[in-house]
Amino acid sequence: MSASGGTRAIVAALAANLAIAVAKFVAFLFSGSSSMLAESVHSVADSGNQGLLLLGGKKAQREATPQHPFGYGRERYIYAFLVSIVLFSVGGMFALYEGYEKIKDPHPIEAWYWPVGVLVFAIVAESFSFRTAIKESNEIRGALSWKEFVRRAKAPELPVVLLEDLGALIGLVLALGGVGIALATGDGVWDGIGTLCIGTLLIVIALVLAAETKSLLLGEAAGTEVVEQIKVALVDGDVVTGIIHMRTLHLGPEELLVAAKIAVRHDDTAAEVAAAINAAEERIRAAVPIARVIYLEPDIYSESAAAAGVNPAKSPGGPGPDAAH
């Protein structure tokens, strides 16, 4: 996995979640708090998720084979999608079930200092993990807002870790609130309500992650800026006089397929066209290094045929107004 895949952020989140999970389980055993149990399972699920992201990054590095000629770059998308499923089922659904059980059969929290102390420790640890994810994201998100970054990022790991850490911090605050109100009122129902809030939060985050990674799995075009860079590099104004239509597709976060039909003059020789295609490929790779697979088809441009045909920008696979997923 490349540095842009956010390996440091994943490792930091994994270390934090493992330590937090152990502390939360100990606090649950001493206090009997359902919020602590839900948060314990949440941290275990998050630890498993970071393991899945690291595994996906490792598998994506395999060389292409005859059966998979474009390589295994999309393994990272598959494992990111699995993360959303784990977060939904193990984290969110368990928390909803535990919260319902606690509300149905409330009992007071014992040894209150255990859950409160562990929750404060967990907030501090998660904050450090979240800070690492933010720092790595800032290196590549440029002028994009955080919402745009999560929607448009082609490498799934950083958006996943960002949303997980954000959800973990909000969940910890909810757990602390549920425990605090339960202790103040002596009514364990509030602990169950806090647990239900945690479950709802996790399910919402899981659904957002599932929607974003589903789009990546289906196959996304390059971003608008990258598409424009390819267009500028493709046309030399000499042999390659224009682009009839072009398609781009991410084979993985750092692997881009470019396929284009380019316009040439009717009196150009085959040798001239072949040399122009080779030169165009070199220009594209220099402008967009992740363009690993390039297919260029020369054709004689016809204004009448173009006017009668379908607009390539509106056809399946064509460059849309933006490449956000």
Disulfide bonds with the S-S distance in Angstrom:
none
